């Protein structure tokens, strides 16, 4: 974990004040598509058309938004700065619309999995994000 960088602002030639501004989290402002779900050793890879319908965005100030197939979701998130690309993550309950989506759909599974998230891993030079929730691992790729 890196120390916050000081930000100094001169109020006048003789007076200045310094405050610590924390480094932004590497997930802040990123958006990801669900590429695969691994549950108990069984992996389901989503085709591109399903990936576009299952996304998550890590907004500033701990706001998380998600496309859960034909539903939209919103929640909160917080995470420690990653060490070697991995760290702990907490995602609050996801409030979502409840429309019946055409099958196959992974919206409910994604929403529940995010709410149970415990750990994240950023890999492949930032081109892959894995979120682990108990026995479930959700793998994401960045949206373009």
PyMOL commands that set and color helices and strands:
alter all, ss='L'
color gray80, all
select helices_A, chain A and resi 48-51+60-62+107-115+124-126
alter helices_A, ss='H'
color red, helices_A
select strands_A, chain A and resi 5-10+16-21+30-39+42-45+54-58+63-68+71-79+86-91+95-96+119-123+128-133+136-142
alter strands_A, ss='S'
color yellow, strands_A
deselect
rebuild
show_as cartoon
